[in-house]
Amino acid sequence: MSTISWSDPNKAAVFTSELESRKRIDNQGRICFSGSIDDSRFGLIHLLSVPDSIHDCYKSSIVWKSIVNASKSGSITPKSVLKHLGPAIDELLSMAIQQYSLLSTISVRQHEMEYFRRRLGNIVIRSKIPADRFDRSIIAMRLRHYERGVAVSSYSPIVLRAKGRTDEEAARIALDSMELLRSVWNLFFNRIAIGRYSSNRQRVNKILCGPTHTIHNLSGNSTSTLFSYEEWYADPPQASSLNGKLKELRKFETKVFSKLSRHPYRKTIENWLMRYARALDGINYDTVILQLWGILESMTCTLNQSYDKTIFRAASLWEYNPIHEITLNQIRECRNNIVHKSYSTEIREGEVRMYQIKMYVEQLMEFHIANDFRFKTPEEAIEMLSLPTDKARLRKKQRLISNAIWFRRPTRKRK
Protein backbone atom coordinates (compact mmCIF):
# COMPACT_ATOMS: atom_id res chain seq x y z
CA MET A 1 0.00 0.00 0.00
CA SER A 2 1.21 3.52 -0.79
CA THR A 3 2.49 5.77 1.99
CA ILE A 4 -0.28 8.23 2.88
CA SER A 5 -1.01 10.20 6.01
CA TRP A 6 -2.64 13.30 7.47
CA SER A 7 -0.32 16.21 8.16
CA ASP A 8 -2.47 16.94 11.23
CA PRO A 9 -4.75 14.05 12.30
CA ASN A 10 -6.58 16.21 14.87
CA LYS A 11 -7.61 18.74 12.21
CA ALA A 12 -8.59 15.89 9.87
CA ALA A 13 -10.84 14.55 12.67
CA VAL A 14 -12.67 17.91 12.80
CA PHE A 15 -13.50 17.71 9.10
CA THR A 16 -14.49 14.04 9.11
CA SER A 17 -16.72 14.65 12.15
CA GLU A 18 -18.47 17.43 10.25
CA LEU A 19 -18.95 15.15 7.24
CA GLU A 20 -20.34 12.38 9.46
CA SER A 21 -22.85 14.79 11.00
CA ARG A 22 -24.09 15.75 7.51
CA LYS A 23 -24.30 12.18 6.21
CA ARG A 24 -27.79 11.00 5.24
CA ILE A 25 -29.21 7.79 3.75
CA ASP A 26 -32.17 8.23 1.43
CA ASN A 27 -35.13 5.84 0.96
CA GLN A 28 -33.20 3.82 -1.62
CA GLY A 29 -30.19 3.36 0.67
CA ARG A 30 -27.96 5.83 -1.16
CA ILE A 31 -25.45 8.00 0.70
CA CYS A 32 -25.96 11.77 0.49
CA PHE A 33 -24.98 14.83 2.51
CA SER A 34 -27.05 17.74 3.77
CA GLY A 35 -25.84 21.24 2.93
CA SER A 36 -22.46 22.14 1.49
CA ILE A 37 -19.52 19.91 2.39
CA ASP A 38 -16.91 21.70 0.29
CA ASP A 39 -15.22 23.22 3.36
CA SER A 40 -14.64 19.78 4.86
CA ARG A 41 -13.70 18.12 1.58
CA PHE A 42 -11.09 20.72 0.62
CA GLY A 43 -9.92 20.86 4.23
CA LEU A 44 -9.08 17.16 4.01
CA ILE A 45 -7.42 17.60 0.62
CA HIS A 46 -5.15 20.27 2.12
CA LEU A 47 -4.16 17.98 5.02
CA LEU A 48 -3.46 14.91 2.89
CA SER A 49 0.15 13.82 2.33
CA VAL A 50 0.63 11.45 -0.61
CA PRO A 51 3.65 10.07 -2.51
CA ASP A 52 5.43 12.51 -4.83
CA SER A 53 4.45 10.27 -7.74
CA ILE A 54 0.80 11.34 -7.28
CA HIS A 55 0.07 14.60 -9.06
CA ASP A 56 -2.03 17.17 -7.20
CA CYS A 57 -4.71 17.04 -9.91
CA TYR A 58 -5.87 13.65 -8.55
CA LYS A 59 -6.25 14.64 -4.90
CA SER A 60 -9.79 15.99 -5.15
CA SER A 61 -11.24 12.95 -6.90
CA ILE A 62 -9.53 10.29 -4.74
CA VAL A 63 -10.44 12.07 -1.50
CA TRP A 64 -14.09 12.34 -2.53
CA LYS A 65 -14.15 8.69 -3.64
CA SER A 66 -12.65 7.63 -0.30
CA ILE A 67 -15.17 9.72 1.67
CA VAL A 68 -18.06 8.05 -0.16
CA ASN A 69 -16.60 4.56 0.33
CA ALA A 70 -15.96 5.25 4.03
CA SER A 71 -19.59 6.41 4.33
CA LYS A 72 -20.87 3.16 2.85
CA SER A 73 -18.77 0.95 5.10
CA GLY A 74 -19.46 2.76 8.39
CA SER A 75 -18.50 6.01 10.08
CA ILE A 76 -16.41 8.71 8.42
CA THR A 77 -13.20 9.08 10.42
CA PRO A 78 -9.63 10.00 9.52
CA LYS A 79 -8.68 6.33 9.81
CA SER A 80 -11.56 5.05 7.64
CA VAL A 81 -10.87 7.63 4.92
CA LEU A 82 -7.17 6.68 4.88
CA LYS A 83 -8.15 3.02 4.69
CA HIS A 84 -10.02 3.66 1.42
CA LEU A 85 -7.44 6.14 0.12
CA GLY A 86 -4.74 3.45 0.01
CA PRO A 87 -6.45 1.22 -2.60
CA ALA A 88 -7.52 4.28 -4.61
CA ILE A 89 -3.92 5.52 -4.83
CA ASP A 90 -2.56 2.05 -5.60
CA GLU A 91 -5.10 1.76 -8.42
CA LEU A 92 -4.00 5.13 -9.76
CA LEU A 93 -0.32 4.18 -9.63
CA SER A 94 -1.04 1.01 -11.57
CA MET A 95 -2.34 3.01 -14.55
CA ALA A 96 -0.07 3.07 -17.58
CA ILE A 97 1.86 6.29 -18.22
CA GLN A 98 1.19 7.59 -21.73
CA GLN A 99 2.60 10.34 -23.88
CA TYR A 100 0.54 13.38 -24.89
CA SER A 101 1.05 16.64 -26.72
CA LEU A 102 -0.28 20.00 -25.58
CA LEU A 103 -0.89 22.69 -28.19
CA SER A 104 -0.83 26.29 -27.08
CA THR A 105 0.48 29.75 -28.01
CA ILE A 106 2.96 32.19 -26.52
CA SER A 107 3.11 35.97 -26.94
CA VAL A 108 6.27 36.07 -29.06
CA ARG A 109 6.14 36.98 -32.73
CA GLN A 110 5.99 33.91 -34.92
CA HIS A 111 9.04 34.61 -37.04
CA GLU A 112 11.20 34.82 -33.90
CA MET A 113 10.08 31.37 -32.69
CA GLU A 114 10.45 29.56 -35.99
CA TYR A 115 13.38 27.34 -34.97
CA PHE A 116 12.67 27.08 -31.26
CA ARG A 117 13.14 23.74 -29.45
CA ARG A 118 13.84 23.04 -25.77
CA ARG A 119 13.99 20.03 -23.47
CA LEU A 120 13.17 20.54 -19.78
CA GLY A 121 13.63 17.20 -18.07
CA ASN A 122 11.13 14.85 -19.71
CA ILE A 123 9.27 17.72 -21.40
CA VAL A 124 10.01 18.67 -25.02
CA ILE A 125 8.89 22.15 -26.12
CA ARG A 126 9.06 23.27 -29.71
CA SER A 127 7.49 25.86 -31.99
CA LYS A 128 7.26 23.78 -35.15
CA ILE A 129 3.99 21.83 -35.10
CA PRO A 130 4.03 18.63 -37.21
CA ALA A 131 1.35 19.19 -39.86
CA ASP A 132 1.00 15.47 -40.53
CA ARG A 133 -0.10 14.75 -36.94
CA PHE A 134 -2.22 17.72 -35.95
CA ASP A 135 -5.30 19.14 -37.58
CA ARG A 136 -4.33 22.55 -38.95
CA SER A 137 -7.85 23.82 -38.26
CA ILE A 138 -7.16 23.46 -34.51
CA ILE A 139 -4.14 25.70 -34.85
CA ALA A 140 -6.11 28.18 -36.92
CA MET A 141 -8.84 28.14 -34.28
CA ARG A 142 -6.36 29.21 -31.65
CA LEU A 143 -4.99 32.00 -33.80
CA ARG A 144 -8.37 33.43 -34.79
CA HIS A 145 -10.06 36.48 -33.32
CA TYR A 146 -11.59 35.41 -30.02
CA GLU A 147 -15.13 36.18 -28.92
CA ARG A 148 -13.94 39.20 -26.95
CA GLY A 149 -12.68 40.78 -30.13
CA VAL A 150 -9.03 40.18 -29.35
CA ALA A 151 -6.61 39.33 -32.13
CA VAL A 152 -3.75 37.01 -31.23
CA SER A 153 -2.90 36.00 -34.76
CA SER A 154 0.72 37.08 -34.31
CA TYR A 155 1.28 34.72 -31.32
CA SER A 156 3.60 31.80 -31.88
CA PRO A 157 2.07 28.31 -31.79
CA ILE A 158 3.89 25.93 -29.48
CA VAL A 159 3.66 22.20 -28.79
CA LEU A 160 4.75 20.51 -25.55
CA ARG A 161 5.26 16.75 -25.29
CA ALA A 162 4.62 15.35 -21.81
CA LYS A 163 3.76 12.07 -20.10
CA GLY A 164 1.02 11.27 -17.61
CA ARG A 165 -1.47 8.66 -16.45
CA THR A 166 -4.27 10.81 -17.84
CA ASP A 167 -4.49 13.67 -20.30
CA GLU A 168 -5.18 16.10 -17.44
CA GLU A 169 -1.99 15.15 -15.60
CA ALA A 170 0.07 15.43 -18.79
CA ALA A 171 -1.51 18.80 -19.59
CA ARG A 172 -0.76 20.20 -16.14
CA ILE A 173 2.84 18.97 -16.25
CA ALA A 174 3.25 20.53 -19.70
CA LEU A 175 1.71 23.84 -18.60
CA ASP A 176 4.00 23.99 -15.56
CA SER A 177 7.01 23.49 -17.85
CA MET A 178 5.84 26.26 -20.15
CA GLU A 179 5.23 28.49 -17.12
CA LEU A 180 8.77 27.84 -15.88
CA LEU A 181 10.30 28.56 -19.27
CA ARG A 182 8.47 31.85 -19.73
CA SER A 183 9.32 32.77 -16.11
CA VAL A 184 13.03 32.55 -16.95
CA TRP A 185 12.49 34.49 -20.17
CA ASN A 186 10.63 37.24 -18.34
CA LEU A 187 13.34 37.38 -15.68
CA PHE A 188 15.87 37.99 -18.45
CA PHE A 189 13.95 40.98 -19.83
CA ASN A 190 12.53 42.34 -16.56
CA ARG A 191 15.81 42.56 -14.64
CA ILE A 192 17.01 45.13 -17.18
CA ALA A 193 13.92 47.31 -16.66
CA ILE A 194 14.42 49.46 -13.56
CA GLY A 195 11.35 51.65 -14.01
CA ARG A 196 9.03 53.44 -16.42
CA TYR A 197 6.52 56.28 -16.52
CA SER A 198 3.01 55.24 -17.61
CA SER A 199 -0.26 57.12 -17.76
CA ASN A 200 -2.23 53.89 -17.43
CA ARG A 201 -1.70 50.53 -15.75
CA GLN A 202 0.41 48.10 -17.78
CA ARG A 203 1.79 44.68 -16.96
CA VAL A 204 5.54 44.27 -16.67
CA ASN A 205 5.86 40.89 -18.38
CA LYS A 206 6.37 40.78 -22.13
CA ILE A 207 5.91 37.03 -22.54
CA LEU A 208 2.64 35.34 -21.63
CA CYS A 209 0.92 32.11 -22.53
CA GLY A 210 -2.05 32.16 -24.89
CA PRO A 211 -5.65 31.95 -23.63
CA THR A 212 -6.46 28.32 -24.42
CA HIS A 213 -4.77 24.95 -24.82
CA THR A 214 -5.71 21.60 -26.32
CA ILE A 215 -4.35 18.19 -25.28
CA HIS A 216 -3.75 15.45 -27.87
CA ASN A 217 -2.71 11.81 -27.99
CA LEU A 218 0.20 10.54 -30.08
CA SER A 219 -1.92 10.31 -33.21
CA GLY A 220 -2.83 13.99 -32.95
CA ASN A 221 -6.46 13.54 -31.91
CA SER A 222 -7.79 15.90 -29.25
CA THR A 223 -8.55 13.95 -26.05
CA SER A 224 -10.56 16.53 -24.08
CA THR A 225 -12.02 20.01 -24.07
CA LEU A 226 -9.98 23.20 -24.07
CA PHE A 227 -7.96 24.05 -21.01
CA SER A 228 -8.67 27.58 -19.82
CA TYR A 229 -5.72 29.77 -18.85
CA GLU A 230 -6.05 33.25 -17.32
CA GLU A 231 -8.99 35.62 -16.89
CA TRP A 232 -6.78 38.62 -17.70
CA TYR A 233 -7.21 37.63 -21.34
CA ALA A 234 -10.03 40.16 -21.62
CA ASP A 235 -7.18 42.54 -22.47
CA PRO A 236 -4.12 40.59 -23.66
CA PRO A 237 -0.91 42.15 -24.90
CA GLN A 238 0.18 42.08 -28.50
CA ALA A 239 2.89 39.60 -29.45
CA SER A 240 6.28 40.83 -28.24
CA SER A 241 9.51 41.14 -30.12
CA LEU A 242 12.69 39.74 -28.63
CA ASN A 243 14.42 42.88 -29.96
CA GLY A 244 17.34 41.01 -31.44
CA LYS A 245 18.23 39.54 -28.04
CA LEU A 246 17.53 35.90 -28.93
CA LYS A 247 21.21 34.91 -28.62
CA GLU A 248 21.54 36.60 -25.21
CA LEU A 249 18.22 35.14 -24.06
CA ARG A 250 19.30 31.61 -24.98
CA LYS A 251 22.62 32.08 -23.19
CA PHE A 252 20.85 33.29 -20.03
CA GLU A 253 18.24 30.53 -20.23
CA THR A 254 20.90 27.84 -20.68
CA LYS A 255 22.86 29.16 -17.71
CA VAL A 256 19.78 29.25 -15.45
CA PHE A 257 18.59 25.75 -16.31
CA SER A 258 22.13 24.40 -16.02
CA LYS A 259 22.27 25.79 -12.48
CA LEU A 260 18.80 24.46 -11.66
CA SER A 261 19.56 20.97 -12.98
CA ARG A 262 21.94 20.31 -10.08
CA HIS A 263 20.53 22.73 -7.53
CA PRO A 264 19.87 21.26 -4.05
CA TYR A 265 16.64 23.25 -3.61
CA ARG A 266 15.58 23.35 -7.24
CA LYS A 267 11.84 22.87 -6.67
CA THR A 268 11.73 25.82 -4.29
CA ILE A 269 13.42 28.13 -6.80
CA GLU A 270 11.17 26.94 -9.62
CA ASN A 271 8.17 27.77 -7.44
CA TRP A 272 9.60 31.26 -6.78
CA LEU A 273 10.19 31.81 -10.50
CA MET A 274 6.63 30.90 -11.45
CA ARG A 275 5.15 32.99 -8.63
CA TYR A 276 7.31 35.90 -9.81
CA ALA A 277 6.10 35.61 -13.40
CA ARG A 278 2.44 35.24 -12.42
CA ALA A 279 2.68 38.29 -10.16
CA LEU A 280 4.08 40.46 -12.96
CA ASP A 281 1.35 39.30 -15.36
CA GLY A 282 -0.99 41.53 -13.37
CA ILE A 283 -2.00 45.12 -14.06
CA ASN A 284 -3.34 45.85 -10.58
CA TYR A 285 -0.20 47.28 -8.98
CA ASP A 286 -1.49 46.83 -5.42
CA THR A 287 -1.97 43.09 -6.02
CA VAL A 288 1.44 42.81 -7.69
CA ILE A 289 3.13 44.52 -4.71
CA LEU A 290 1.44 42.11 -2.27
CA GLN A 291 2.45 39.07 -4.32
CA LEU A 292 6.06 40.21 -4.73
CA TRP A 293 6.33 40.97 -1.01
CA GLY A 294 5.15 37.41 -0.31
CA ILE A 295 7.93 36.08 -2.56
CA LEU A 296 10.44 38.37 -0.82
CA GLU A 297 9.44 36.93 2.57
CA SER A 298 9.78 33.40 1.23
CA MET A 299 13.21 34.03 -0.31
CA THR A 300 14.50 35.64 2.90
CA CYS A 301 13.01 32.81 5.02
CA THR A 302 11.06 35.30 7.13
CA LEU A 303 7.49 34.05 6.82
CA ASN A 304 5.75 34.83 10.13
CA GLN A 305 8.89 36.61 11.35
CA SER A 306 9.81 40.23 11.94
CA TYR A 307 9.73 42.58 8.95
CA ASP A 308 13.08 43.93 10.19
CA LYS A 309 14.69 40.60 9.29
CA THR A 310 13.06 40.61 5.83
CA ILE A 311 14.36 44.09 5.14
CA PHE A 312 17.87 43.50 6.52
CA ARG A 313 18.36 40.29 4.54
CA ALA A 314 16.99 41.75 1.29
CA ALA A 315 19.20 44.84 1.66
CA SER A 316 22.35 42.89 2.57
CA LEU A 317 22.97 41.87 -1.05
CA TRP A 318 24.41 45.36 -1.52
CA GLU A 319 27.26 47.12 0.22
CA TYR A 320 25.72 48.94 3.15
CA ASN A 321 23.68 51.96 2.08
CA PRO A 322 20.80 53.26 4.21
CA ILE A 323 18.73 53.95 1.11
CA HIS A 324 17.95 50.22 0.75
CA GLU A 325 16.54 49.83 4.25
CA ILE A 326 14.61 53.10 3.94
CA THR A 327 13.14 52.08 0.57
CA LEU A 328 12.22 48.59 1.77
CA ASN A 329 10.57 50.06 4.87
CA GLN A 330 8.51 52.37 2.66
CA ILE A 331 7.47 49.40 0.52
CA ARG A 332 6.53 47.55 3.72
CA GLU A 333 4.38 50.49 4.84
CA CYS A 334 2.73 50.59 1.42
CA ARG A 335 2.07 46.85 1.63
CA ASN A 336 0.58 47.16 5.13
CA ASN A 337 -1.67 50.03 4.06
CA ILE A 338 -3.00 47.94 1.17
CA VAL A 339 -3.69 44.95 3.44
CA HIS A 340 -4.93 46.60 6.61
CA LYS A 341 -6.43 49.90 5.44
CA SER A 342 -7.76 48.94 1.99
CA TYR A 343 -5.41 51.61 0.67
CA SER A 344 -5.20 51.90 -3.10
CA THR A 345 -2.06 53.45 -4.57
CA GLU A 346 -2.16 56.07 -7.29
CA ILE A 347 -0.93 54.78 -10.64
CA ARG A 348 2.43 56.53 -10.43
CA GLU A 349 3.13 55.59 -6.80
CA GLY A 350 2.03 51.99 -7.39
CA GLU A 351 4.25 51.69 -10.44
CA VAL A 352 7.29 53.05 -8.58
CA ARG A 353 6.77 50.74 -5.60
CA MET A 354 6.20 47.77 -7.89
CA TYR A 355 9.48 48.36 -9.73
CA GLN A 356 11.33 48.88 -6.45
CA ILE A 357 10.28 45.57 -4.90
CA LYS A 358 10.70 43.83 -8.28
CA MET A 359 14.39 44.78 -8.19
CA TYR A 360 14.93 43.26 -4.72
CA VAL A 361 13.06 40.07 -5.68
CA GLU A 362 15.12 39.69 -8.86
CA GLN A 363 18.44 40.20 -7.06
CA LEU A 364 17.52 37.60 -4.44
CA MET A 365 16.33 35.25 -7.19
CA GLU A 366 19.68 35.44 -8.97
CA PHE A 367 21.53 35.03 -5.66
CA HIS A 368 19.65 31.80 -4.91
CA ILE A 369 19.95 30.48 -8.49
CA ALA A 370 23.71 31.08 -8.62
CA ASN A 371 24.28 29.43 -5.21
CA ASP A 372 27.98 30.23 -5.47
CA PHE A 373 28.67 28.87 -1.99
CA ARG A 374 26.82 25.58 -2.57
CA PHE A 375 24.25 25.96 0.17
CA LYS A 376 22.00 22.94 0.70
CA THR A 377 18.86 24.83 1.69
CA PRO A 378 17.43 28.37 1.39
CA GLU A 379 17.86 28.70 5.16
CA GLU A 380 21.62 28.09 4.85
CA ALA A 381 21.91 30.71 2.12
CA ILE A 382 19.95 33.28 4.09
CA GLU A 383 22.00 32.59 7.20
CA MET A 384 24.90 34.23 5.37
CA LEU A 385 22.78 37.25 4.50
CA SER A 386 21.84 37.55 8.17
CA LEU A 387 25.45 38.36 9.06
CA PRO A 388 26.61 41.99 9.49
CA THR A 389 27.41 43.80 6.25
CA ASP A 390 30.24 45.81 7.83
CA LYS A 391 33.60 44.11 7.15
CA ALA A 392 35.11 45.12 10.50
CA ARG A 393 32.22 43.51 12.37
CA LEU A 394 32.50 40.41 10.16
CA ARG A 395 36.22 40.08 10.94
CA LYS A 396 35.50 40.44 14.64
CA LYS A 397 32.87 37.72 14.40
CA GLN A 398 35.33 35.58 12.43
CA ARG A 399 37.92 35.89 15.22
CA LEU A 400 35.30 35.00 17.83
CA ILE A 401 34.31 31.90 15.86
CA SER A 402 37.94 30.88 15.41
CA ASN A 403 38.53 31.30 19.13
CA ALA A 404 35.37 29.30 19.91
CA ILE A 405 36.54 26.46 17.65
CA TRP A 406 39.95 26.44 19.36
CA PHE A 407 38.29 26.56 22.80
CA ARG A 408 36.09 23.57 21.91
CA ARG A 409 39.01 21.56 20.52
CA PRO A 410 39.43 17.94 21.72
CA THR A 411 41.74 17.74 24.71
CA ARG A 412 44.03 14.89 25.70
CA LYS A 413 42.69 12.71 28.43
CA ARG A 414 44.62 12.75 31.67
CA LYS A 415 46.40 9.54 32.62
BELMOLIN-V883859 format. One record per residue. RES is the residue in three letters. OMEGA is omega in whole degrees, 0 to 359 (none if undefined). Layout:
res omega
RES OMEGA
RES OMEGA
//
This chain:
res omega
MET 181
SER 179
THR 179
ILE 181
SER 172
TRP 178
SER 176
ASP 183
PRO 181
ASN 177
LYS 177
ALA 180
ALA 178
VAL 182
PHE 180
THR 177
SER 178
GLU 178
LEU 180
GLU 180
SER 181
ARG 182
LYS 178
ARG 175
ILE 183
ASP 185
ASN 181
GLN 177
GLY 180
ARG 179
ILE 174
CYS 182
PHE 179
SER 179
GLY 180
SER 178
ILE 183
ASP 180
ASP 181
SER 182
ARG 181
PHE 173
GLY 178
LEU 178
ILE 181
HIS 183
LEU 186
LEU 174
SER 182
VAL 178
PRO 180
ASP 182
SER 178
ILE 179
HIS 182
ASP 183
CYS 181
TYR 188
LYS 185
SER 184
SER 183
ILE 177
VAL 179
TRP 179
LYS 181
SER 177
ILE 180
VAL 180
ASN 176
ALA 178
SER 183
LYS 186
SER 180
GLY 182
SER 176
ILE 178
THR 176
PRO 181
LYS 182
SER 178
VAL 178
LEU 180
LYS 180
HIS 177
LEU 181
GLY 179
PRO 180
ALA 179
ILE 178
ASP 177
GLU 179
LEU 181
LEU 180
SER 180
MET 180
ALA 176
ILE 183
GLN 181
GLN 180
TYR 175
SER 177
LEU 177
LEU 180
SER 176
THR 178
ILE 190
SER 173
VAL 182
ARG 189
GLN 185
HIS 179
GLU 180
MET 189
GLU 185
TYR 185
PHE 174
ARG 179
ARG 172
ARG 176
LEU 184
GLY 179
ASN 184
ILE 175
VAL 180
ILE 178
ARG 183
SER 180
LYS 183
ILE 181
PRO 183
ALA 182
ASP 182
ARG 183
PHE 180
ASP 182
ARG 180
SER 178
ILE 179
ILE 179
ALA 180
MET 183
ARG 183
LEU 181
ARG 173
HIS 182
TYR 187
GLU 178
ARG 178
GLY 183
VAL 179
ALA 175
VAL 185
SER 180
SER 178
TYR 179
SER 172
PRO 182
ILE 179
VAL 180
LEU 179
ARG 183
ALA 180
LYS 177
GLY 177
ARG 176
THR 179
ASP 179
GLU 178
GLU 180
ALA 180
ALA 181
ARG 177
ILE 180
ALA 180
LEU 177
ASP 179
SER 178
MET 177
GLU 181
LEU 181
LEU 182
ARG 175
SER 179
VAL 178
TRP 180
ASN 176
LEU 179
PHE 182
PHE 187
ASN 184
ARG 177
ILE 184
ALA 182
ILE 179
GLY 177
ARG 177
TYR 185
SER 177
SER 176
ASN 184
ARG 179
GLN 177
ARG 181
VAL 185
ASN 174
LYS 190
ILE 180
LEU 174
CYS 177
GLY 188
PRO 185
THR 180
HIS 173
THR 180
ILE 188
HIS 173
ASN 185
LEU 181
SER 178
GLY 180
ASN 178
SER 184
THR 181
SER 180
THR 181
LEU 172
PHE 178
SER 179
TYR 187
GLU 180
GLU 181
TRP 185
TYR 170
ALA 181
ASP 184
PRO 176
PRO 171
GLN 178
ALA 184
SER 173
SER 176
LEU 174
ASN 177
GLY 182
LYS 183
LEU 181
LYS 179
GLU 179
LEU 180
ARG 179
LYS 179
PHE 181
GLU 180
THR 180
LYS 181
VAL 183
PHE 174
SER 176
LYS 183
LEU 185
SER 181
ARG 183
HIS 183
PRO 175
TYR 184
ARG 184
LYS 179
THR 180
ILE 178
GLU 177
ASN 177
TRP 181
LEU 182
MET 176
ARG 178
TYR 182
ALA 180
ARG 178
ALA 184
LEU 168
ASP 189
GLY 176
ILE 173
ASN 188
TYR 179
ASP 179
THR 179
VAL 179
ILE 179
LEU 182
GLN 179
LEU 177
TRP 177
GLY 177
ILE 179
LEU 178
GLU 181
SER 183
MET 176
THR 178
CYS 182
THR 175
LEU 180
ASN 176
GLN 183
SER 176
TYR 180
ASP 178
LYS 178
THR 184
ILE 181
PHE 183
ARG 179
ALA 182
ALA 187
SER 174
LEU 180
TRP 169
GLU 189
TYR 175
ASN 185
PRO 182
ILE 181
HIS 180
GLU 178
ILE 181
THR 180
LEU 176
ASN 177
GLN 176
ILE 178
ARG 178
GLU 177
CYS 179
ARG 180
ASN 178
ASN 178
ILE 184
VAL 192
HIS 183
LYS 182
SER 182
TYR 178
SER 182
THR 170
GLU 185
ILE 184
ARG 179
GLU 180
GLY 180
GLU 179
VAL 181
ARG 180
MET 181
TYR 177
GLN 183
ILE 176
LYS 181
MET 181
TYR 178
VAL 182
GLU 179
GLN 177
LEU 179
MET 181
GLU 176
PHE 181
HIS 181
ILE 182
ALA 178
ASN 185
ASP 183
PHE 173
ARG 176
PHE 182
LYS 183
THR 175
PRO 181
GLU 177
GLU 181
ALA 183
ILE 176
GLU 177
MET 180
LEU 178
SER 180
LEU 178
PRO 178
THR 179
ASP 185
LYS 180
ALA 179
ARG 178
LEU 180
ARG 177
LYS 178
LYS 178
GLN 178
ARG 179
LEU 180
ILE 178
SER 178
ASN 180
ALA 178
ILE 179
TRP 181
PHE 182
ARG 183
ARG 174
PRO 178
THR 180
ARG 179
LYS 178
ARG 180
LYS none
//
